[in-house]
Amino acid sequence: MSQATIWLVEDESSIADTLIYTLEQEGFSVRSFGRGLPVLEAVKLSRPDLAILDVGLPDINGFELCRRMLAEYPALPLLFLTARSEEVDKLIGLEIGADDYIAKPFSPREVCARVRTVLRRLQKQQQNMTDSVLRIGQFELNEMAAQVSWCQQPLPLTRYEYLLLKTLLLSPGRVFSRQQLMELVWSNAEESIDRTVDTHIKTLRAKLRVINPELSPINTLRGLGYSLGAG
């Protein structure tokens, strides 16, 4: 955790300089931004272990910046800094996905302590998730995180794509008919059309091919249904 990379988004140089110094003294690597919009570009190329966002940025509201970052990377830890201490602001920040909220004025040491607490909690969560990962060939199924990885890369799945692939993964080699998959995956199966399964299988295969076009683990058995090989 001492080598964790922290992104600090703060336009007041006096506050930013103090926090950068303190965080670096505590062993963190810090990248500083005076505006929010450049962060949205930077995060496309790399991600920090944790981001500290000022709410009152000059180019974009910190809450909106948080929403956009979490829309792309839902697991990114975020901590808010703000001059406003009203409870409603704190609730907004936490409800949109921030891990903590610190009102100015604050002690730089307190910020470091909060950062360490968030990272330590996430580290424990990730360890628990890692312990619960099921590996099937080139697939990794993490039910706690509702995530599937293929060839060591996480798949960007919709809810039903995830549930469908999970069903196949939990019974590798078993042939499922369309009707069986409808009943197992779709809660309103009686209202869904028969081609729903075919459509989702098609999108799943496309996402798998993006990562590894050489392998095709989802098998079609004409007149019977679908099965999954380990890949």
Buried (B, 14 or more C-beta within 10 A) or exposed (E): EEEBBBBBBBBBEEBBEBBBEBBEEBEBBBBBBBBBBEBBEBBEEEBBBBBBBBBBBEEBEBBEBBEBBBEEBEEBBBBBBBEEEEEEBBEBBEEBBBBBBBBBEBEBEEBBEBBBEBBEEBEEEBEEBEEEBEEBBBBBBBBEBEBBBBBEEBBEBEEBBBBBBBBBBBEBEEBBBBEBBBEBBBEEBEEBEEEBBEEBBEBBBEBBEEBBEEBEBBBEEEEEBBBBBEB
